[in-house]
Amino acid sequence: MKIGVLTGGGDCPGLNPAIRAVVMHGLDYGDQIIGLRQGWLGLREGITMDLSLEVVEPIINQGGTILESSRTNPLKDRESIDKCLATAKKLKLDALIALGGEDTLGGAHGMCAEGLKCVGVPKTMDNDLNATDYTFGFDSAVSVAVDAADRLKDTAKSHRRIMVLEVMGRHAGWVALHTGIAGGADYILIPEVPPDLDGMVAHVETMRDRGKHWGLIVVSEGVKPPERTDAEKHLKDEFGHEKLGGIGGYIAAVIEKRTKIDTRYVQIGHIVRGGPPTPFDRWLATRVGMKAVEMVHDGQFDHMAALHGVTIEAVPLEAALGVLKTVPPALYEEMKALFSR
């Protein structure tokens, strides 16, 4: 079979191991694997690259994606859909494997309805995709963020400061929650729960009263300040998502103004997207990449390779789309016991 592969949306560690697994397992079936560059733009415009064994064999430890990526929406309009279908026909693709998050897999689901045989591989460092326990990229992102948190605590202690660490997480606070707990944060703010600024400030003051003159606050980029206006909204991408960033500075200003404690903030941003994937992400990416090839040969289109416990299973793409996997408020409340003293 001739199979196209693309990576869409934000990059994250694990994409290259997944690409490698698709190509190497495809060889077991005698498949020809064609790389489509820059996400769905590669299919729309016919931008391809060779994915031979020699190309992919050494990339298991490399971050990013050798196929490059973009936030191109293949379903943007009828012209875009028709161009994608025409390119697939021109390239004589028997199937397409799309590696990505909700938007990329939503594109795969929509293109399946148009007659293109697609299989999905779930990835997102936000870990907010439904129907799978974990997505690769998440473990690597948290590992980098925790390292940053540990370093910030050192300088916070040295200067008697509060340090605010802003991490990625548009709609879901998984990265912030795991980073905050693993990094021993004094308070965590996530998008799923309206920010209790009074409670946060009171906690900082309680810490000071008991003799702790430094602290670490972790906040998701998707947390909205209570008084935000429509005029403060950011630009949007092709999928209608705002380009976020800056809530960390707002939180730091609130703390410093109300407690008079020197407060600084760090926006770690895209740093967590780069660098070598952790061993767990290399393992998970390899397994879902191999499963995707098997799904193509089993005719399990409009499905994705999902982690359930310790097994990789095919689940309908529709099950992963529409409703994001967010942090349950009960779990957040449970974790608050660790930063309530």
TAKA-V290852 format. One record per helix or strand. SS is the DSSP state (~ for helix, > for strand). FROM is the first residue (numbers start at 1). TO is the last residue. If there is no record, write none. Layout:
ss-><SS	SS>
from-><FROM	FROM>
to-><TO	TO>
//
This chain:
ss-><>	~	>	~	>	~	~	>	~	>	>	~	>	~	>	~	>	~	>	>	~	>	~	~	>	>	~	~>
from-><2	15	32	40	48	53	78	95	102	118	136	138	162	174	187	197	215	230	236	242	247	263	269	279	303	311	317	329>
to-><7	29	36	45	50	56	90	100	113	123	136	159	167	182	189	209	220	232	236	242	259	267	273	297	308	316	320	339>
//
